[in-house]
Amino acid sequence: MPALAHVVPLTPVDGVYTYRVPEAMADEAVPGARVLVPFGRRQITGVVAERVEGSDDKLKPLHDVLDARPALTSELLGLTKWVADYYLCAWGEAVKAALPSGTGVESHRVAHALAPADAWPDDPRGRKLLRALAEANGTGLPVAALADVLGRKSVPQNLLRRMEAAGVLRIDHEVQDAAVTAKTARHLRLGDGAEGAALRGAKQRALLDHLTEAGEVVLQAEALAATGATSSTVKGLVERGLVEAFDAEVERRADGMDAEAVAPAEALDLHPAQTAALAAIVSAIEADRAETFLLHGVTGSGKTEVYLRALRATLDRGETAIVLVPEIALTPQTVRRFRAHFGDRVAVLHSRMSPGERLDAWTRIRDGVYPIVIGPRSAVFAPLENLGLIVVDEEHESSYKQFDPAPRYHARDVAVMRAHRAGAVCVLGSATPSMESVANANAGKYTRLEMPERVPVRGPDGTTRAPAPLPPVRVLDLAREKKVRRLKGALSHELRLAIADRLAKGEQTILLQNRRGYAPVLTCEDCGWTPTCRDCAVSLTVHKTGRNLRCHYCGRAERIPRPCPECGSDDLRQLGAGTQRVEEEIAEVFPAARVLRMDLDTTSRKGAHRRILDAFGRGDADILLGTQMVAKGLDFPRVTLVGVVEADTGMLLPDFRAAERTFQLLAQVAGRAGRHELEGEVLIQTRNPEHPALQFALRHDFHGFALGELAERLALGYPPYGRLIGVELKGPHEGSTRQLAGRWGDALVTEAGKVAGVEVLGPVPALIGRVKRWWRFQILVKTPRTLPASVLASMVRAAEARVSLPSGHRVNLDVDPVGLY
């Protein structure tokens, strides 16, 4: 029966396109399969969304089917459609987020010379292109690569069109293979005549003995390493039929995922609150009831143990599970703990894996090899079937929100929706839940589970003791310290004394300074000059490594000037303290202390997170200093002091969530201290000691903070009692971008006037008005929570249709933004 395929192209172009299904592809071109389709003059990858019976000779046929089995299940196809509709992006963008990067196939424009260079006398640029194409020996060059030939960022398209029209070059659309493919390696196994065969040497005998002992397929490289045999040995045995050699796929394992010895997990007794929480979750799992739980447990209350046992109940039913963590830094610790319980049934997915590692893990997850997937936000799209449980640990974290590129989804909310659609259980865990989750629990949408105490600890003699108390918190007023002249650097007198005490006792300290680099600002004391990034509207940060200035938005680096380029003064001051400067101060004050620094600069290399945390866990360092990545989920028994070097970094930002984020960060980092038998202490340095977020953190009073914060949000109509859509307008010139923002603002006001309760704020320049040469303006659409998402989406889409987008400009729609800067 002739068939048609409705295909979602993996591009920002919205819509579903229909193609004829050739008879030869009828069995493979099924919903969820990736296909190669003609799209204008190109060929691109798409995914079949639906198959229908019918025939239309006017339609173009599919060119190829790229998968032996569908890449996406019907459940994931439906989820990506919901993501596209809710977050206002193309369906293809949402589908692309659910597939391994680098696996798409598409055609690219390739230029070929049809005449010698002197055939184009009127433009030296054209002659240069023809010479470069002639040197390519007939293979041509991608059009994108021609920019490098001319030393430009892009090729003048009008020049290419004129040269093509004159017949001196030809531009073809050629299909290129996927950037990432499966990896194969040579394997060996015994042949039929191996038993009792006469052998010619010791290496042949050693290799056959090794294969006999293995009793299965063995990697050739491993067999040669184990026996001292060579490829010639293998060749001789293969020629005699004693060994079979063949290529087969192998899995590229992420760093830290190779099968190092993981000690079996120790059986732990649950305390009453854990038992009650687990019973509620398991009841929903066993009843096949789609239910979302908010597991609110103080730091150290044993939330992970509840996750582990809920996973066990899920696997016992033959179902699969996803565990989301907010930071890649937490992945090694989490994977190790979960592998201690579930062995090699745990897979990891995160962005620091190589494309090949991600493809291999993704493929084996889809094939059912791994029933448990752990990773940051993108793991919410893991291709698991028969999903029974999704856990979102530290659900309050803003890192669960995708910023660029689209879809700008929030993994926590996608997890809740995926679990609901799959009939699975979703557990949102946190010691400091987001205001959105608290409001949903208050409204009865989520089932609240409370664990208000830390788990009992075991003493050195193995006996169980009372729960470790939450550590006492002291707030240190830096303004007062400076007034009495006790502040000699970034570390106050009290914090220095506390660190010295821990060093003397052989205990460990975690220091949080949520600024990387050496000094945030360099300034001239005589004229006030401060270096700024020429591509971004921000000052450059001093970095001691390399002695340069860096932009933390675009990465531009410059040498530190001497003297001031404005007035010639040598009096250049470095103001403020980043992690590098704090590290230097620790070395001066405590020269014997062993310090590990954990920030973006020290963790950029693959596996760096794991190496730093492993070293600290072994006791190879006394102090772990870092940015906010040291505040979350870490559990080290000898950490008894947590110091916050500067609590004001994010407190005063012009964002209605600033207080919430500050409280969460302080409460989370405070929870790293005194989690076991040793008592802990927390010292917070600030210049705003009376700020409500600090005062509530001082008392470990989440409920008091949430009560006040929710009342304020309700009065102002901000989330969770209202909804926001951020509209970011970007362009290469300030004037044209401002005009575009004005037209968008007018269009939104017109459409908003048709819907009750909608408010349009702006346009205004963004807090960071220029980033990576893009000028930025913002508009906020503010609506009641009761307004259906579909109505809001229709309103924004109608406004979008009113405004034509100038060339070189962009509009980004951010539904439920978590940052307003």
C-alpha positions in Angstrom: 0.0 0.0 0.0 1.5 3.4 -1.0 2.4 5.5 2.0 3.2 9.1 2.9 5.4 10.3 5.8 4.9 13.4 7.8 8.5 14.5 8.7 9.8 16.9 11.2 13.0 18.6 9.8 15.8 19.1 12.4 15.9 22.8 11.7 14.6 26.0 13.4 11.9 26.1 10.6 8.6 25.2 12.2 6.2 22.8 10.6 5.8 19.2 9.4 6.5 18.3 5.8 5.0 15.4 3.8 7.1 13.1 1.6 6.4 9.9 -0.5 7.7 6.7 1.1 9.5 4.6 -1.6 8.4 0.9 -1.5 12.0 -0.1 -0.6 11.8 2.0 2.6 8.3 1.1 3.6 9.4 -1.2 6.5 12.0 1.2 8.0 10.4 4.7 7.5 8.3 4.4 10.6 7.4 7.0 13.3 10.6 7.9 15.2 13.0 6.9 12.5 15.5 9.4 11.2 15.3 10.1 7.4 17.2 12.1 4.8 14.9 14.3 2.9 15.1 17.0 0.2 14.5 20.5 1.7 14.7 23.3 -0.8 18.1 22.8 -2.6 19.5 20.9 0.4 19.2 17.5 1.9 18.7 17.4 5.7 17.9 15.0 8.5 14.3 14.8 9.7 12.3 12.4 11.9 9.2 10.7 10.8 6.3 11.9 13.0 3.5 9.9 11.4 2.8 7.5 8.5 -0.4 7.6 6.6 -1.7 5.6 3.6 -1.9 7.5 0.3 0.0 8.5 -2.7 0.9 11.8 -4.3 3.3 11.9 -7.2 3.8 15.6 -6.8 5.5 15.0 -3.4 9.2 14.4 -3.2 10.3 11.0 -2.0 12.4 10.2 1.0 16.1 9.9 0.1 17.2 7.5 2.7 16.4 6.0 6.1 19.2 6.5 8.6 18.3 4.1 11.4 17.9 0.3 11.5 15.4 0.9 14.3 13.6 4.1 15.3 15.7 6.7 17.1 12.7 8.0 19.1 9.9 6.2 20.8 6.3 7.4 20.3 6.5 8.6 24.0 9.5 10.8 23.2 8.0 12.1 20.0 5.0 13.2 21.9 7.1 14.8 24.7 9.2 16.8 22.2 5.9 18.1 20.6 4.8 19.3 24.0 8.2 20.9 24.6 7.9 22.7 21.2 4.4 24.0 21.9 5.1 25.0 25.5 8.5 26.6 25.0 7.6 28.3 21.7 10.2 26.7 19.4 10.2 24.6 16.3 9.4 20.9 16.8 12.6 20.1 15.0 14.6 22.0 17.6 13.0 20.0 20.4 13.5 16.7 18.5 17.2 17.6 18.0 17.6 18.1 21.7 16.5 14.5 22.3 19.1 13.1 19.8 22.9 12.6 20.2 24.8 15.6 18.7 26.8 15.1 15.6 24.6 12.3 14.2 22.7 14.3 11.7 23.3 14.0 8.0 22.8 16.9 5.6 24.1 18.4 2.4 26.5 21.3 2.4 27.3 23.8 -0.4 30.6 22.9 -2.0 32.3 25.1 -4.6 34.2 23.7 -7.7 36.4 25.7 -10.1 35.4 25.6 -13.7 38.0 28.0 -15.0 41.6 29.1 -14.2 42.2 32.1 -11.9 43.0 34.5 -14.8 39.5 33.8 -16.2 38.2 36.3 -13.6 40.1 39.5 -14.2 37.9 42.1 -12.5 38.2 41.1 -8.8 41.3 39.9 -7.0 39.1 38.1 -4.5 37.6 35.9 -7.2 41.0 35.1 -8.5 42.1 34.1 -5.0 39.1 31.8 -4.7 39.7 30.1 -8.1 43.4 29.5 -7.2 42.4 27.8 -3.9 39.7 25.7 -5.6 42.3 24.6 -8.3 44.6 23.5 -5.5 41.8 21.3 -4.1 42.5 18.8 -7.0 38.9 18.6 -8.1 37.4 17.8 -4.7 36.1 21.3 -4.2 35.9 23.3 -1.0 32.9 23.9 1.3 31.6 27.4 0.8 32.0 28.0 4.5 35.7 27.3 4.2 36.1 29.9 1.5 35.9 32.7 4.1 39.3 31.5 5.5 40.7 31.8 2.0 39.8 35.4 1.9 40.6 36.1 5.6 37.0 37.1 6.3 34.3 35.9 8.7 32.0 35.2 5.7 32.1 34.9 2.0 30.4 37.7 -0.1 27.4 35.9 -1.5 27.0 38.4 -4.3 30.6 37.6 -5.5 29.7 33.8 -5.6 26.5 34.5 -7.5 28.3 36.6 -10.1 31.1 34.0 -10.5 28.5 31.2 -10.8 26.5 33.1 -13.4 29.7 33.7 -15.4 30.4 30.0 -15.4 33.8 30.1 -13.7 32.7 28.1 -10.7 29.9 25.7 -9.7 28.2 25.3 -6.3 26.8 21.8 -5.6 24.9 20.5 -2.6 26.7 17.4 -1.5 25.6 15.1 1.3 28.2 14.7 4.1 28.3 11.8 6.5 27.4 12.3 10.2 30.2 13.7 12.3 29.9 11.0 14.8 29.4 7.3 14.1 29.7 4.0 15.9 33.3 2.8 16.7 34.4 -0.6 15.8 37.4 -2.7 16.9 38.9 -6.1 16.0 37.6 -9.0 18.1 38.7 -12.6 18.3 37.1 -15.9 19.2 38.1 -19.6 18.9 37.6 -21.3 15.5 36.0 -24.7 15.1 39.3 -26.5 14.8 41.1 -24.9 17.7 40.8 -27.8 20.1 43.8 -30.2 20.0 45.4 -28.3 17.1 49.2 -28.5 16.6 50.8 -25.1 17.3 54.0 -23.6 16.0 55.1 -21.5 19.0 54.6 -20.4 22.6 52.8 -17.2 21.5 50.2 -19.1 19.5 49.6 -21.5 22.5 49.3 -18.5 24.9 46.8 -16.8 22.7 44.6 -19.9 22.2 44.8 -20.6 26.0 43.7 -17.0 26.7 40.7 -17.3 24.3 39.8 -20.8 25.7 39.9 -19.4 29.3 37.8 -16.3 28.3 35.2 -18.6 26.7 33.8 -15.7 24.7 34.6 -12.9 22.3 37.7 -11.0 23.3 39.1 -7.6 22.0 42.2 -8.3 20.0 44.1 -5.5 21.6 43.4 -6.9 25.1 44.3 -10.4 24.1 47.7 -9.3 22.6 48.5 -7.2 25.7 47.7 -10.2 28.0 49.7 -12.8 26.1 52.5 -10.9 24.4 51.3 -12.2 21.1 51.4 -10.0 17.9 49.1 -9.3 15.0 51.3 -11.8 13.0 50.4 -14.5 15.6 46.7 -13.7 15.0 47.1 -13.7 11.2 48.7 -17.2 11.3 46.0 -18.6 13.5 43.2 -17.1 11.4 44.7 -18.5 8.2 44.6 -22.0 9.7 41.0 -21.5 10.9 41.9 -21.8 14.5 40.8 -18.3 15.4 38.1 -16.1 13.9 38.7 -12.3 13.7 36.0 -9.8 13.0 35.1 -6.2 13.6 32.3 -5.3 16.0 31.1 -2.1 17.7 32.7 -1.2 21.0 31.5 1.3 23.6 33.4 4.5 24.2 33.2 4.9 28.0 33.0 8.3 29.7 35.8 9.2 32.1 35.1 7.6 35.4 32.7 5.0 33.9 35.2 2.3 33.2 34.7 -0.7 35.4 36.9 0.4 38.3 36.2 -1.6 41.5 33.2 -0.2 43.3 32.6 -1.5 46.8 29.2 -3.0 47.4 26.9 -0.6 49.1 26.5 -1.0 52.9 23.1 -1.8 54.2 21.6 1.2 56.1 18.7 1.4 58.4 16.2 4.0 57.4 15.0 6.5 60.0 11.2 7.0 60.4 10.9 10.0 58.0 12.9 8.2 55.3 10.6 5.1 55.8 7.5 7.1 55.4 8.7 8.9 52.3 9.9 5.7 50.7 6.6 4.0 51.4 4.6 6.8 49.7 6.8 6.7 46.6 6.9 2.9 46.3 3.1 2.8 46.7 2.7 5.0 43.7 5.3 3.0 41.7 3.6 -0.3 42.4 0.2 1.1 41.7 1.3 2.4 38.3 0.1 5.8 39.5 1.6 8.9 37.8 2.3 11.1 40.8 4.8 13.9 41.5 6.4 14.1 45.0 8.2 17.0 46.5 10.7 15.4 48.8 11.7 18.3 51.1 14.6 17.0 53.3 17.2 19.1 55.1 20.8 18.6 54.0 22.0 15.3 55.3 18.5 13.9 55.8 19.2 10.9 53.5 17.3 11.8 50.4 19.8 9.8 48.2 19.1 6.7 50.2 15.4 7.2 49.4 16.2 7.6 45.7 18.2 4.4 45.7 15.5 2.3 47.3 12.8 3.8 45.0 15.1 2.9 42.1 15.4 -0.7 43.4 11.6 -1.0 43.5 11.4 0.4 40.0 13.9 -2.1 38.6 12.3 -5.0 40.4 9.2 -4.3 38.3 11.2 -4.4 35.1 11.0 -0.6 34.6 13.6 2.0 33.9 14.6 5.3 35.6 16.2 8.7 35.1 18.2 10.5 37.8 18.8 14.2 37.1 21.6 16.1 38.9 22.2 19.8 38.5 25.9 19.9 37.9 28.4 17.8 36.0 30.6 18.1 39.1 28.1 15.9 41.0 28.0 13.2 38.3 31.1 11.2 39.3 30.1 11.0 43.0 26.5 10.2 42.1 27.5 7.5 39.5 29.9 5.9 41.9 27.3 5.6 44.7 24.6 4.3 42.4 27.0 1.8 40.7 27.7 0.5 44.2 24.0 -0.5 44.3 23.3 -1.3 40.7 26.6 -2.2 39.1 26.9 -1.8 35.3 23.2 -1.1 34.9 23.9 2.7 35.3 24.7 4.9 32.3 25.8 8.6 32.4 24.9 11.3 29.9 26.4 14.8 30.1 27.9 17.5 27.8 31.5 16.9 28.9 31.5 13.5 27.3 32.9 13.3 23.8 30.3 13.0 21.0 31.3 9.4 20.5 30.9 8.6 24.2 27.5 10.2 24.1 26.4 8.3 21.0 27.5 5.0 22.4 25.8 5.6 25.8 22.6 6.8 24.0 22.6 3.8 21.7 22.9 1.3 24.5 20.3 3.1 26.6 17.9 2.8 23.7 18.8 -0.9 23.3 17.9 -1.6 26.9 21.5 -2.3 28.1 21.3 0.4 30.8 18.0 0.8 32.7 19.2 3.7 34.9 20.5 7.0 33.4 22.2 9.7 35.4 23.1 13.2 34.1 22.3 16.9 34.0 19.3 18.4 32.2 19.7 16.8 28.8 19.4 13.3 30.4 15.7 14.0 30.7 15.4 13.0 27.1 17.2 9.7 27.6 15.7 7.1 25.2 14.4 4.7 27.8 11.3 2.6 27.3 9.0 1.4 30.1 9.8 4.4 32.2 8.8 4.0 35.9 10.6 6.8 37.8 12.3 10.1 37.3 14.3 11.7 40.2 15.2 15.4 40.0 17.8 16.0 42.7 18.3 19.6 43.9 15.2 20.5 41.9 15.6 24.2 42.7 18.8 24.6 40.7 18.7 27.2 37.9 21.2 25.0 35.9 18.2 22.8 35.0 17.1 25.6 32.6 18.5 25.6 29.1 19.4 29.0 27.8 20.9 28.6 24.3 20.1 27.2 21.8 16.4 26.5 21.7 14.5 24.8 23.1 14.9 26.9 26.3 13.3 24.2 28.4 13.4 23.6 32.2 14.4 20.0 32.8 12.5 19.8 36.1 9.2 20.8 34.4 9.9 18.5 31.4 10.6 15.7 33.9 7.3 16.2 35.6 5.5 16.2 32.2 7.4 13.2 30.9 6.6 11.2 34.0 2.9 12.3 33.7 2.7 11.3 30.1 4.5 8.0 30.7 2.4 7.1 33.8 5.5 7.2 35.9 6.5 8.6 39.3 8.5 11.8 39.6 10.4 12.7 42.7 11.6 16.3 43.1 14.2 16.5 45.9 15.7 19.5 47.7 16.6 21.0 51.0 15.6 24.3 49.6 12.8 23.7 47.1 11.9 26.3 44.5 9.0 28.6 45.1 7.3 27.1 42.1 7.4 23.6 43.6 6.4 24.8 47.1 3.4 26.5 45.5 2.5 23.4 43.6 2.7 21.3 46.8 0.5 23.9 48.6 -2.0 23.6 45.8 -2.1 19.8 46.0 -0.5 19.3 42.6 2.5 17.7 44.2 2.5 15.4 47.2 4.8 16.8 49.9 7.1 14.5 51.8 9.1 16.0 54.7 12.4 14.8 56.2 13.2 17.5 58.8 16.1 15.8 60.5 19.5 14.6 59.4 20.1 10.8 59.5 21.6 9.2 62.6 25.4 8.9 62.3 27.7 6.1 63.2 30.5 6.6 65.6 34.1 5.3 65.2 33.0 2.2 67.1 30.3 1.4 64.6 27.4 2.2 67.0 24.5 4.4 65.7 24.2 7.7 67.4 21.7 10.6 67.3 21.2 12.5 64.1 24.0 15.0 63.4 22.6 18.5 64.1 22.5 21.2 61.5 25.6 23.2 61.9 25.5 26.6 63.8 25.8 29.5 61.4 27.5 32.8 62.2 27.3 36.0 60.1 30.4 38.1 59.9 29.9 41.8 59.1 32.7 42.7 56.7 32.0 46.4 57.1 32.5 46.2 60.8 35.6 44.1 60.4 37.1 46.8 58.1 36.0 49.5 60.6 38.0 47.9 63.4 40.9 47.2 61.0 40.8 43.5 61.3 40.1 42.9 57.6 43.4 42.3 55.8 42.2 40.6 52.7 39.3 38.5 51.6 39.3 36.3 54.8 38.1 37.9 58.0 40.0 37.5 61.3 37.3 35.1 62.6 37.3 33.0 59.4 41.1 32.7 59.6 41.0 31.5 63.2 38.4 28.9 62.3 40.5 27.6 59.4 43.6 27.4 61.6 41.6 25.4 64.2 40.5 22.9 61.5 44.0 22.6 60.2 45.3 21.9 63.7 42.7 19.1 64.2 43.3 17.5 60.8 39.8 18.4 59.7 38.7 19.8 56.3 37.2 23.1 55.1 35.1 24.1 52.2 35.3 27.8 51.1 32.8 29.2 48.7 33.7 32.3 46.6 31.2 32.6 43.8 33.6 34.6 41.6 36.4 33.1 39.5 39.6 34.7 38.4 41.9 36.9 40.5 40.2 40.3 40.8 36.8 41.3 39.2 38.0 44.8 38.5 41.2 46.6 37.4 41.1 50.4 37.8 43.4 53.4 37.6 43.5 55.3 40.9 44.3 58.5 39.1 41.9 58.7 36.2 39.3 56.0 37.0 40.0 54.0 33.8 38.7 50.4 33.9 39.3 47.9 31.0 36.1 46.7 29.4 35.5 44.0 26.8 35.3 45.5 23.3 32.6 42.9 22.4 30.6 42.9 25.6 29.3 45.6 27.9 31.2 44.2 31.0 34.5 44.9 32.7 37.4 42.5 32.2 38.4 40.2 35.1 42.0 39.9 36.2 43.4 36.3 35.9 46.7 35.6 37.5 47.2 32.5 35.4 48.7 33.9 32.2 48.7 37.4 33.8 45.8 38.6 31.6 42.4 40.1 31.5 39.5 38.0 30.5 35.9 38.5 29.6 33.7 35.9 31.3 31.0 36.3 28.6 32.9 35.8 25.4 36.3 34.5 26.5 38.3 37.4 25.0 41.8 37.7 26.7 44.2 40.7 26.8 47.4 41.4 28.5 47.3 43.4 31.7 48.4 46.9 30.7 51.4 48.8 32.2 51.0 51.7 32.7 47.4 53.0 32.4 46.6 53.5 28.7 44.5 56.6 29.4 46.8 58.7 31.6 50.0 56.8 31.9 49.8 56.3 35.6 51.4 53.2 37.2 48.8 53.2 40.0 46.6 50.4 38.7 44.6 48.7 41.5 43.0 45.2 41.4 39.7 45.4 43.3 37.7 42.5 44.8 38.7 38.9 45.1 38.1 35.9 42.9 38.9 32.3 43.6 42.5 32.8 42.5 43.1 35.7 44.8 41.6 33.8 47.8 43.8 30.8 46.9 46.9 33.1 47.0 45.8 34.6 50.4 45.3 31.1 51.9 48.9 30.2 50.7 50.3 33.3 52.4 48.4 32.8 55.7 48.5 29.0 55.9 51.6 28.0 53.9 51.4 24.4 55.0 47.7 24.0 54.0 46.9 21.8 51.0 44.4 23.6 48.8 42.3 22.4 45.8 40.5 25.1 43.7 37.4 24.1 41.8 36.0 26.6 39.3 35.5 26.8 35.6 39.2 27.4 35.0 40.3 24.3 36.9 37.6 22.0 35.6 37.6 22.7 31.9 39.6 19.6 31.1 37.8 16.2 30.8 37.5 14.4 34.1 38.8 17.3 36.2 35.7 17.4 38.4 36.2 13.7 39.3 39.9 14.1 40.0 39.5 17.1 42.3 36.7 15.6 44.3 38.4 12.2 44.5 41.6 13.9 45.8 39.6 15.8 48.4 37.7 12.7 49.5 41.0 10.8 50.0 42.2 13.6 52.3 44.9 14.8 49.9 43.8 18.4 50.6 42.8 20.4 53.7 40.7 23.1 51.9 38.4 22.9 48.9 37.9 26.4 47.5 35.5 27.0 44.7 32.5 28.6 43.1 28.9 27.5 43.5 29.8 24.0 42.3 31.2 23.2 45.8 27.9 24.1 47.4 25.8 21.2 46.0 25.4 17.6 46.9 29.0 16.9 48.2 29.3 14.7 51.2 32.7 14.5 52.9 32.8 13.1 56.5 35.8 15.2 57.6 34.4 18.6 56.5 33.6 20.5 59.7 33.9 24.1 58.5 32.2 25.9 55.6 33.1 29.5 54.9 31.3 31.8 52.5 33.9 34.4 51.5 31.4 36.9 50.1 27.6 36.3 50.4 26.6 39.5 48.5 27.6 38.4 45.0 24.1 37.6 43.7 22.1 39.2 46.5 21.5 42.6 45.0 20.9 41.7 41.4 17.8 43.4 39.8 15.9 40.1 39.7 12.9 39.1 41.8 14.6 35.7 42.4 17.8 37.2 43.9 16.8 36.6 47.5 15.6 33.0 46.8 18.9 32.1 45.0 20.9 33.6 47.8 19.1 31.7 50.5 19.3 28.5 48.5 23.0 28.8 47.9 23.8 29.6 51.5 21.6 26.9 52.9 23.1 24.3 50.5 26.7 25.2 51.2 26.0 25.3 54.9 24.8 21.7 54.6 28.2 20.5 53.6 29.5 20.9 57.2 29.2 18.4 60.0 27.3 15.7 58.1 28.8 12.8 60.1 30.1 12.3 63.6 32.3 15.5 63.6 30.5 18.7 64.5 30.3 21.4 61.9 30.3 25.2 61.7 29.4 27.7 59.0 30.8 31.3 58.8 29.2 33.7 56.3 30.9 37.0 55.4 28.7 39.8 54.2 28.3 43.6 54.0 24.5 43.2 54.3 24.0 41.2 57.6 20.4 42.2 58.0 19.2 40.9 54.6 16.2 38.5 55.1 17.8 35.7 53.1 20.8 35.8 55.4 18.7 36.0 58.6 16.6 33.0 57.6 19.7 31.0 56.5 21.2 31.8 59.9 18.3 29.9 61.6 18.1 27.2 58.9 14.5 28.4 58.5 13.3 27.5 55.0 9.6 27.6 55.9 9.9 31.1 57.3 11.8 32.3 54.2 9.3 30.7 51.8 6.3 32.1 53.6 7.6 35.7 53.3 8.9 35.2 49.7 5.6 33.7 48.5 3.6 36.5 50.0 5.7 39.1 48.2 5.4 37.2 44.9 1.7 37.0 45.3 1.4 40.7 45.8 3.5 41.5 42.7 2.0 38.8 40.5 5.4 37.1 39.9 6.0 33.4 39.6 4.7 31.1 40.9 1.5 33.2 41.0 2.1 34.6 37.5 3.8 33.5 34.4 6.6 35.3 32.4 7.8 35.1 28.9 11.1 36.8 28.1 11.6 38.2 24.6 15.3 38.9 23.8 16.0 41.1 20.8 19.6 40.8 19.5 21.3 42.6 16.6 24.7 43.9 15.3 23.8 47.6 15.7 22.3 49.4 18.7 19.9 51.6 16.7 18.4 48.8 14.5 18.0 46.5 17.5 16.3 49.2 19.5 13.9 49.8 16.6 13.2 46.1 16.4 12.5 45.9 20.1 10.1 48.9 19.7 8.2 47.2 17.0 8.0 43.9 19.0 6.8 45.9 22.0 4.1 47.6 20.0 3.0 44.2 18.5 2.8 42.6 22.0 0.9 45.4 23.5 -1.7 45.2 20.6 -2.1 41.4 21.1 -2.1 41.6 24.9 -5.0 44.0 24.7 -7.1 41.1 23.4 -6.4 39.0 26.5 -7.4 40.0 30.0 -4.7 40.4 32.7 -1.7 40.4 30.4 1.0 43.1 31.0 3.9 44.0 28.7 7.0 45.4 30.4 9.6 47.1 28.2 11.4 47.1 25.9 14.4 48.1 27.9 18.2 47.5 27.3 19.3 44.3 28.9 21.3 44.5 32.1 24.3 43.3 30.1 23.5 45.5 27.0 26.1 43.9 24.7 27.4 40.3 24.6 29.7 38.9 21.9 29.0 41.9 19.7 25.3 41.5 19.9 23.3 44.4 21.2 20.5 43.2 23.5 17.1 44.5 24.5 14.4 42.8 26.6 10.7 42.6 26.9 8.8 40.8 29.6 5.2 39.5 29.1 3.6 39.0 32.4 0.3 37.0 32.7 -1.9 35.4 35.4 -1.1 31.8 36.2 -4.7 30.9 35.2 -4.1 31.9 31.6 -3.9 28.7 29.5 -0.4 28.1 28.0 -2.0 27.7 24.5 -3.6 31.2 24.7 -0.3 32.7 25.7 1.5 30.9 22.9 -1.1 32.1 20.4 -0.7 35.7 21.6 3.1 35.7 21.2 3.0 34.0 17.9 0.4 36.5 16.6 2.8 39.3 17.7 5.7 37.6 16.0 3.7 37.5 12.7 3.3 41.3 12.9 7.0 42.1 12.9 9.4 41.3 10.0 12.9 40.3 11.2 15.7 42.3 9.7 18.7 40.4 8.3 21.3 39.7 10.9 18.9 40.1 13.9 17.5 37.5 16.2 14.5 37.1 18.5 14.7 34.6 21.3 11.6 33.6 23.2 12.2 32.3 26.8 9.1 30.8 28.5 9.4 30.7 32.3 12.8 32.5 32.4 14.9 31.9 35.5 17.1 35.0 35.0 16.2 38.5 34.0 19.7 39.8 33.0 
